[in-house]
Amino acid sequence: MRIEENFELARFTTIGTGGPARALARPETVPELQETLRFARERDLAVATIGLGSNLLIADTGFGGLVLKLAGALAQAEIRGELLVAGGGAPNAVALHRARAAGLGGFEFACAIPGTAGGGVRMNAGAYGSDWAAILERALVVSADGAGWRTPAELGLSYRRSGLRQGQVVAEAEFRLTPRPSAEIKSIVAALQAQRKAAQPTNKRTYGSVFKNPEHELTAGRLLEACGLKGHRLGGAQISPRHANFIENADGARSEDAIALMTEARRRAWEQYGVELEHEVVFLGELELPPLAK
Ligand SMILES: Cc1cc2nc3c(=O)[nH]c(=O)nc-3n(C[C@H](O)[C@H](O)[C@H](O)COP(=O)(O)OP(=O)(O)OC[C@H]3O[C@@H](n4cnc5c(N)ncnc54)[C@H](O)[C@@H]3O)c2cc1C
């Protein structure tokens, strides 16, 4: 297994920020993945898996551990009967393509989610009234201790959440789909994509939703819009003028700019609405939001 050292991670994230990883490996099979995880454990290295980096904010100082980028067989997808079987690193776009070609529906909502099958399990990704939990049959979770299949209940999937910890890698996911004509799938996807384009900054570098929707009549986006944050800029990062729960890399943004914007957004949401926003984006490396002054 080849280990690359001091690997720049910014190009592995959709926002395009973040420093280097101490080491990076690209396992292609389950045995290679296990070998890599044991290698890290023997050296006391923290492990983090990166999918397509579409909900990830990496510290500008980087990550002092081993980053795994699933490749080869672990990044492919195929159809077996009515099951969509995807490697943890398989892009959702590839998995959706396979499902459509086979005339299997149920995965269309994922056209809005630019991540991987494994990243989707970790985040319980979802859109348009569906999510991973609704269609996932089981996932193969690999750690330095071994490998095992888990159901959605065993994975602890709930709104944008799972019980998976760093060092537990989704190597494969099986989704139960239902027969649907390819032409119908195509038109559903086209309609969802048009809906997305009208509401979100799809042509800008972002990391998707910044905050989870709070238990409040307003969504996180509407709340931050009401706080007057649309278009608010700090350094190279900007709260999207189109949707306030997105941060855009406007011009050479750094992760610290995004953190400064998130800090300001949380402060205003708390002071103006008494709402404590919880971030959806995952942090990697030395990054944190300061506590609210309550
Ligand atoms: C324009 C845009 C729109 C988006 N819209 C949506 C949306 O509608 N709904 C939604 O839910 N999300 C949305 N997102 C966020 C993002 O696409 C999802 O959270 C996605 O599931 C993340 O997958 P990823 O592979 O990119 O994971 P990454 O961002 O690379 O990683 C996210 C987390 O998952 C972990 N992870 C990644 N792969 C694995 C694996 N194989 N095993 C274990 N852990 C893993 C990482 O360690 C990290 O903790 C959007 C993002 C963008 C940029």
The ligand as an ORCA input file, in Angstrom:
! r2SCAN-3c Opt
* xyz 0 1
  C     -23.835     22.017     -3.778
  C     -24.048     21.014     -2.664
  C     -25.329     20.554     -2.392
  C     -25.545     19.646     -1.355
  N     -26.816     19.210     -1.107
  C     -27.034     18.300     -0.147
  C     -28.352     17.796      0.109
  O     -29.326     18.149     -0.544
  N     -28.514     16.894      1.102
  C     -27.475     16.446      1.859
  O     -27.690     15.610      2.741
  N     -26.214     16.901      1.650
  C     -25.968     17.809      0.666
  N     -24.695     18.274      0.460
  C     -23.607     17.840      1.356
  C     -22.849     16.591      0.915
  O     -22.912     16.411     -0.489
  C     -23.353     15.327      1.628
  O     -23.228     15.428      3.027
  C     -22.577     14.083      1.155
  O     -23.214     12.921      1.615
  C     -21.132     14.077      1.634
  O     -20.481     13.025      0.954
  P     -18.930     13.069      0.638
  O     -18.567     11.770      0.052
  O     -18.586     14.289     -0.154
  O     -18.341     13.169      2.119
  P     -17.183     14.147      2.624
  O     -17.663     15.553      2.577
  O     -15.906     13.805      1.974
  O     -17.126     13.713      4.163
  C     -18.203     13.995      5.042
  C     -18.086     13.068      6.251
  O     -18.288     11.732      5.825
  C     -17.159     10.936      6.191
  N     -16.968      9.930      5.151
  C     -16.808     10.124      3.813
  N     -16.698      8.940      3.186
  C     -16.784      7.990      4.135
  C     -16.727      6.566      4.131
  N     -16.543      5.866      3.002
  N     -16.834      5.913      5.311
  C     -17.013      6.599      6.464
  N     -17.071      7.929      6.552
  C     -16.953      8.616      5.397
  C     -16.011     11.912      6.296
  O     -14.971     11.404      7.125
  C     -16.718     13.108      6.909
  O     -16.891     12.888      8.305
  C     -24.453     19.189     -0.573
  C     -23.153     19.642     -0.864
  C     -22.945     20.551     -1.903
  C     -21.543     21.009     -2.188
*
